Amino acid sequence: MTEKLLTEQIKRLDDVRANYEEITENIALAAEKSGRTAQDISFLAATKTVEPEIINYAISLGLKKIGENRVQELLSKYDEYDLAHADLQFIGHLQKNKVRQIIGKVSMIQSVDSIKLADEIAKQSVKNNITTDILIEVNIGREESKSGVMKEELDELIQKISVLEGIRIRGLMSIPPICDSKKEISKFFDDMYKLFIDISAKKSDNVNMDFLSMGMSDDYTEAILSGANMIRVGSRLFGARIYR
Ligand SMILES: *Cc1c(COP(=O)(O)O)cnc(C)c1O
């Protein structure tokens, strides 16, 4: 490595360290403001486009959860992640025909929005003698371009999935629309929290509302204040990406 490259790499790691500290401090502050502690909030790093060495550096700082959103990328990086110290999850849109490739490799799939996808996850999990944890993705902003189930269809989907073997519902996930103000986005987060509480209250068999995964780089504080207990942060930790 040339000196210039080495200097750049050191700068990059320093940035990740400073960002990590800033985010964990903000998490603690927002958690306290909402009557909880930092330990109640899971910080998952969205690692798309990030090299394994950088991801593992973040893990060495204390990061416990990472999430990929492309199957191909996850598989190509899989052998290099420090999975002895962190948990790997799948957070992106998942095609049914690719489920087989990640079952047993990820501890949770956050983006389940149809019975067809859930069926395949269940089937492949049973084949591998495991149970796969999932979150149901909700399209809280009713955007045609986005994945996720509409909230009117949520109960029925949960009911159908809850009877399947090999799969276990652990909560909800959402990516709200891009908003102009914090106030506007908080409304979507509040709507999600309400769904989360309503479903928890039903106490259905095989349905656990342990995780409410929402909030990304620009809005994770608002998400926590609205009741999120898992945030997914990418660019604020690792720096800007070329693609989203
Ligand atoms: C990329 C990604 C994130 C994080 O996005 P940032 O804005 O970079 O924090 C969160 N969730 C999902 C599903 C993602 O694909």
PDBQT file of the ligand as one rigid body, heavy atoms in Angstrom, charges set to zero:
ROOT
HETATM    1  C1  LIG A 301     -29.539   1.290   2.889  1.00  0.00    +0.000 C 
HETATM    2  C2  LIG A 301     -30.612   0.934   3.811  1.00  0.00    +0.000 A 
HETATM    3  C3  LIG A 301     -30.735   1.563   5.057  1.00  0.00    +0.000 A 
HETATM    4  C4  LIG A 301     -29.802   2.657   5.530  1.00  0.00    +0.000 C 
HETATM    5  O1  LIG A 301     -29.861   3.771   4.704  1.00  0.00    +0.000 OA
HETATM    6  P1  LIG A 301     -29.022   5.089   5.074  1.00  0.00    +0.000 P 
HETATM    7  O2  LIG A 301     -29.856   6.210   4.592  1.00  0.00    +0.000 OA
HETATM    8  O3  LIG A 301     -27.729   4.969   4.364  1.00  0.00    +0.000 OA
HETATM    9  O4  LIG A 301     -28.839   5.104   6.538  1.00  0.00    +0.000 OA
HETATM   10  C5  LIG A 301     -31.760   1.154   5.886  1.00  0.00    +0.000 A 
HETATM   11  N1  LIG A 301     -32.635   0.200   5.531  1.00  0.00    +0.000 NA
HETATM   12  C6  LIG A 301     -32.555  -0.425   4.340  1.00  0.00    +0.000 A 
HETATM   13  C7  LIG A 301     -33.564  -1.465   4.013  1.00  0.00    +0.000 C 
HETATM   14  C8  LIG A 301     -31.549  -0.070   3.446  1.00  0.00    +0.000 A 
HETATM   15  O5  LIG A 301     -31.482  -0.695   2.261  1.00  0.00    +0.000 OA
ENDROOT
TORSDOF 0
